[in-house]
Every structure is written in C-alpha cells, then in structure tokens.
Amino acid sequence: MTLTRRHFLALSAATFAARPAVASDMQVLGGEAFGSYWRGMFAADLPGGDIANLIGQVVAEVDGQMSPYLAGSELSVFNRAGQASLSDAVVNTTQAALQIAAETGGAFDPAVGPLVARFGFGPIHGGENVGWQALALTGNRLTRENIDVTLDLCGIAKGHALDRMANGLESAGARNFVLELGGEVIARGQHPDGRPWQVGIEDGAGGLAGVARLQGLAVATSGLWDQSYRVGSGGRYGHIIDPSTGAPAGDTLASVSVFHDQAMMADGLATALFVMGTDRALSHARDAGLSAVLVAQGGAVSVTGAARGFVEIGGRG
C-alpha cells in the first residue's frame, strides 16, 4: 500500500527492505482536510477518543483563521480592511512567514497572493507589485503601508495545521505516530518495529529520490506535480510563483524537500528554495544550515545539512 504523496515506507516498506508492509499493532486512520487528505499511522499507544474529530477541529479552526476562500476568515477580513487584530495562531504564522521572507530575500513572500491568482491558483486579488515589506505586525495588530498589499498564508498554513494536529495528538496521549497532511509529514516517536519512521522523498517526476528516517521531524516538499498545467506547446505553469519575476518558478528544480522540527517552517522554506532555483537554493541551504534534499530537473540530487545523516539517496542503506 502506498499513500498518494509521501509514499510512507512504513506502509510500503517492501520497496526498500524485506519487512512486513504494516506491523500487526499499527493502526491507520485518515480523512479529508483542506480539499486534500490526512493520513496517520499509530503504534499501540493510540489514545482514546475520536482522532478524526480532533483533526477535524484543527482543520476548521485553521480554515476560519487563514483561508483566503472564506470571507469571514481573519485573513480575508484583513485583506478587505487593511488592518486587523489577529488571534495568536495567525500572529505566530504571520511572524514565521515574515521571518522566512526576510531570511530568503523575498523568495518566500506572504504578499504574493495576487500573482498566484493571475495564473488561476488562488482567490486573492490586489496589487501585484507590492511585497511583504509593506506588511507590519505589532503585537497582535497587522497593518499595511499600501492599500494594494494583501496577506497570503497558503505557503505556510498547512504546515502550521500539521504542527497543531501533532501537538493535539501528543496532548491526547499518542507518543508514536507519523502523520501526513496533503503531502507534508511529521513524525513522533518510533515505528512499532523499534526503528525510526521512514518516508520516501519525491523526485518531482512521480518516483522517489531516496528515503529519510524521521525522528521528531517534519518534512515538506515543493514541486510542480501537484498544481500545474500546460498551455499549448509551452512550458508547465505551476502554483509556486517567483515574486521577483511574477511568473511561475520551476525552471531548474524538480523538487525540494526541507526537514525541520516545525512543519510550518519546513513548508515555507521548501517553497522559498524551490523559487530560488538550483544554484541559489543550494548555496542558501548550505549557508543557512538547512536540512534539505534538492532534485534538479536533470535528476541530480543534492543533500544538505543534517539531512546527510538520515537521508539515503535511492533508498540504499
């Protein structure tokens, strides 16, 4: 059995090793979330209560806070009014987005929504030439220096939601589980076999570049396979926009996977590195000490930071 995006090797371990596909004391749960899905594998310490309800509450809360599709969300209210008092969750997510924007020279930009909408991937409209520097967060108060600037947290909100789901499961008593939300993965504890949870790293072309052993880490991957389209004989247009050009990114990289102890940070950083392109992304990942796997369009794979100690290219041990 293979889950659709991250190819959980706990379920499809025969791909790389001769071991049972699912341990006898493993429980697998899943459902819908954010127009996509969630999947979780739990060891014997699965807590009591309704896990699906716990996950559903997080989904509903994050939608009500950060969805650009809901007119009443905090994000949508800010985009109409230009100022808003935000909940702690939205403050923390916006702070992280602005931090990543500053550290990556704007490769990740939480004001990119109108450019995304121009290519048919989102509902946020506004000025296309105003960047993240026009957003100002003071305490829980968000303001903008230009009436055209808008807030778009889609590049980081899913990671935030995954962190909240994992924290909620731990609070409920789960200690050993791996959880996927629309292709992003977070792991806690160990597989019932006593080994780290293992996940496949996508190569951007429908296959696997390698395998990673996750212990207390999250991984997010950015690429064009999920949301993209072709126009005539031209290139592929994806939902990841380069704020510096206003056009879809993806000329040199097939996929970027970033490992971090927060799924929220992994989410935003993977987007930023993908936007940068191969050379700049590799340089930034090395300089910043990021744990990452970069797969170039031609198939070359680079591993940076601590990931060299837990990622096996091609799944070879």
TORGUKOL-983037 format. One record per residue (C-alpha): x, z, y. Coordinates in steps of 0.25 Angstrom, whole numbers, padded with zeros to 4 digits, always signed. Last residue first. Layout:
BEGIN
XZY;...
END
This chain:
BEGIN
+0086+0013+0007;+0081-0001+0009;+0068-0002+0017;+0072-0015+0023;+0079-0007+0034;+0079+0008+0031;+0074+0017+0042;+0077+0032+0042;+0092+0033+0047;+0092+0021+0055;+0080+0025+0062;+0088+0036+0069;+0092+0026+0080;+0090+0011+0078;+0086+0001+0067;+0088-0014+0069;+0081-0025+0060;+0084-0040+0061;+0071-0048+0057;+0072-0059+0067;+0061-0054+0076;+0070-0041+0077;+0066-0028+0069;+0069-0015+0077;+0068-0002+0070;+0069+0010+0079;+0074+0025+0080;+0077+0025+0095;+0090+0031+0100;+0087+0026+0115;+0100+0017+0115;+0097+0012+0101;+0082+0009+0103;+0085+0003+0117;+0096-0007+0112;+0087-0011+0100;+0075-0013+0109;+0084-0021+0119;+0089-0031+0109;+0077-0032+0100;+0065-0034+0111;+0061-0023+0121;+0047-0024+0118;+0048-0020+0104;+0057-0008+0109;+0046-0004+0118;+0035-0005+0108;+0043+0003+0098;+0046+0014+0108;+0031+0016+0112;+0026+0018+0097;+0038+0026+0093;+0036+0035+0105;+0021+0038+0101;+0025+0039+0086;+0033+0051+0090;+0045+0055+0081;+0050+0041+0084;+0053+0029+0076;+0052+0015+0082;+0049+0002+0075;+0051-0012+0082;+0046-0025+0077;+0048-0040+0077;+0058-0039+0089;+0063-0051+0097;+0052-0058+0105;+0042-0046+0103;+0036-0043+0116;+0023-0048+0122;+0024-0052+0137;+0023-0045+0150;+0038-0047+0151;+0043-0033+0155;+0031-0026+0148;+0035-0032+0135;+0021-0032+0128;+0018-0028+0114;+0005-0034+0110;+0011-0046+0104;+0011-0061+0107;+0017-0070+0096;+0024-0082+0100;+0019-0095+0104;+0013-0106+0094;-0001-0103+0098;-0003-0089+0103;+0001-0079+0093;-0004-0064+0092;+0001-0050+0091;-0004-0036+0088;+0002-0030+0075;+0014-0039+0071;+0020-0039+0085;+0029-0027+0083;+0031-0012+0087;+0033-0001+0076;+0031+0013+0078;+0037+0024+0069;+0035+0039+0069;+0044+0050+0064;+0043+0063+0057;+0051+0058+0045;+0049+0043+0043;+0058+0035+0034;+0058+0020+0038;+0057+0007+0030;+0062-0007+0033;+0059-0020+0041;+0046-0021+0034;+0037-0033+0034;+0026-0039+0042;+0035-0046+0052;+0037-0035+0062;+0047-0029+0053;+0039-0016+0050;+0046-0003+0047;+0040+0003+0034;+0037+0017+0033;+0043+0029+0025;+0038+0043+0025;+0050+0052+0022;+0052+0057+0007;+0047+0068+0000;+0038+0060-0009;+0026+0065-0002;+0031+0057+0011;+0037+0067+0021;+0034+0074+0034;+0027+0066+0046;+0027+0052+0048;+0022+0043+0060;+0019+0028+0059;+0014+0017+0068;+0007+0005+0062;-0007+0008+0067;-0006+0023+0065;+0002+0027+0053;+0004+0041+0048;+0014+0047+0038;+0012+0061+0032;+0018+0074+0028;+0014+0086+0036;-0001+0086+0038;-0006+0099+0043;-0017+0095+0053;-0007+0097+0064;+0002+0087+0057;-0009+0077+0056;-0012+0079+0071;+0002+0077+0074;+0003+0064+0066;-0010+0059+0073;-0005+0063+0087;+0008+0055+0084;+0000+0043+0079;-0008+0043+0092;+0004+0043+0101;+0010+0032+0093;-0003+0024+0095;-0003+0027+0110;+0011+0021+0112;+0010+0006+0115;-0005+0007+0118;-0002+0017+0129;-0006+0007+0140;-0007+0012+0155;-0011+0003+0166;-0004-0001+0179;-0012-0010+0189;-0015+0001+0199;+0000+0004+0201;+0007+0017+0202;-0001+0023+0190;-0005+0037+0187;-0005+0046+0174;-0008+0061+0176;-0005+0070+0164;+0008+0075+0171;+0012+0064+0180;+0012+0050+0173;+0015+0038+0182;+0013+0024+0177;+0018+0013+0186;+0032+0013+0179;+0024+0008+0166;+0023-0006+0171;+0015-0014+0181;+0016-0029+0180;+0003-0032+0171;-0007-0025+0180;-0019-0020+0173;-0027-0022+0160;-0027-0014+0147;-0035-0020+0136;-0024-0023+0126;-0017-0034+0117;-0022-0047+0123;-0009-0052+0129;-0013-0048+0143;-0018-0035+0138;-0003-0031+0134;+0001-0034+0148;-0010-0026+0153;-0006-0014+0145;+0009-0013+0148;+0008-0001+0156;+0013+0008+0145;+0026+0000+0145;+0036+0000+0133;+0047-0009+0137;+0047-0002+0150;+0062+0001+0151;+0061+0008+0137;+0063+0022+0142;+0054+0021+0153;+0043+0015+0145;+0045+0025+0133;+0043+0036+0143;+0031+0030+0149;+0024+0029+0136;+0028+0043+0132;+0022+0048+0144;+0010+0040+0142;+0008+0046+0128;+0010+0060+0133;+0001+0058+0144;-0010+0052+0135;-0009+0063+0125;-0009+0074+0136;-0022+0068+0142;-0021+0060+0155;-0025+0062+0169;-0027+0048+0174;-0023+0038+0185;-0024+0023+0187;-0039+0023+0185;-0042+0012+0175;-0029+0013+0167;-0030+0028+0167;-0044+0028+0161;-0040+0018+0151;-0028+0027+0147;-0037+0039+0146;-0046+0032+0137;-0061+0029+0142;-0060+0014+0143;-0055+0014+0129;-0047+0001+0125;-0034+0006+0132;-0034+0018+0122;-0025+0030+0127;-0033+0043+0127;-0046+0040+0120;-0039+0031+0110;-0029+0043+0108;-0040+0053+0106;-0048+0044+0096;-0036+0040+0088;-0031+0055+0087;-0045+0059+0083;-0045+0048+0072;-0032+0053+0066;-0038+0067+0065;-0051+0062+0059;-0043+0053+0049;-0036+0066+0044;-0049+0073+0042;-0045+0088+0038;-0035+0093+0028;-0021+0091+0030;-0013+0081+0021;-0002+0089+0015;-0001+0081+0003;+0006+0069+0010;-0001+0060+0020;-0001+0045+0023;-0008+0041+0035;-0013+0028+0040;-0019+0024+0054;-0026+0011+0058;-0028+0001+0069;-0038+0000+0080;-0033+0013+0086;-0035+0020+0072;-0042+0017+0059;-0040+0025+0046;-0030+0030+0036;-0026+0040+0026;-0016+0041+0014;-0014+0053+0006;-0001+0055-0002;+0000+0065-0014;+0002+0053-0024;+0012+0047-0016;+0009+0033-0012;+0016+0020-0015;+0024+0026-0026;+0039+0024-0026;+0049+0013-0028;+0054+0010-0015;+0054+0000-0003;+0040-0007-0004;+0036+0003-0015;+0034+0013-0004;+0021+0006+0001;+0013+0019+0004;+0024+0028+0009;+0030+0015+0014;+0020+0014+0025;+0020+0000+0028;+0020+0002+0044;+0009-0008+0047;-0002-0010+0037;+0000+0001+0027;+0005-0004+0014;+0000+0000+0000;
END
